[in-house]
Amino acid sequence: MAKQWYSPEYKLKVLLAYETKNCTIRELCLKYKIAKTSLSKWIKQFRTDGIDGLHTSTSCKAYSKELKEAAVRDFLNGDYSQNEIIRMYEISSLSVLQRWINKYNSHRELKDTKKGRMASMTKGRKTTWEERIQIATDCLESGKDYQKTAEVYGISYQQVYQWVKKYEKDGAESLQDKRGRTKAESELSPDEKIKLQMQKLERENERLRAENLFLKKLEEIERRR
């Protein structure tokens, strides 16, 4: 028998029904045609990763070493939040990205996962500063058609996305190649330190905000049993 697939929206609907406690767990599982093990799994996934955890598991999804490193660098440089990065790189969940970050910070090598991502998403090339400016402006003029711009210039979707975001935020100067090590916290200016700390707090609060309310209600349900 083929494995049943459930959408994130359906899973959330089941969890909300579980939260209201209008029926027993057995009745709930019968009503929504799910196994008790599935319900337990979804609760755990929601507690760990919030709504992102309710997406279908893609543990066999392949990621290239280059993609992992690019995603981690974008986070450590403070350019994007974790949620922006998982959307931009199509990473399955926050926990996957967080594992890469922890591994990178522990000075362990990030390796290819299986055969790597699709070439259209990861195949990049070296570019000059002038090219990056031209690509960013062309993409903006096309209404931010990242995929079309990537195909025209023979670069990756992620490259186009990053350059456009940087160009919009800080202008052409931000597209200069500044690859290298990330500044140590001791090297940051007072303003940069405050900005970094605020970004960290914002990312953490973003992940926990949705979970806290749900977990409190679950605890209330458990106490009433």
Secondary structure, DSSP 4 states (H G I P E B T S, - for coil): -PPP---HHHHHHHHHHHHHT-S-HHHHHHHHT--HHHHHHHHHHHHHHGGGGGSPP-TT----HHHHHHHHHHHHTTSS-HHHHHHHTT-S-HHHHHHHHHHHHTTPPP---TT-S-HHHH------HHHHHHHHHHHHHTTS-HHHHHHHHT--HHHHHHHHHHHHHH-GGGGS---SPPPPGGGS-HHHHHHHHHHHHHHHHHHHHHHHHHHHHHHHHHHH-
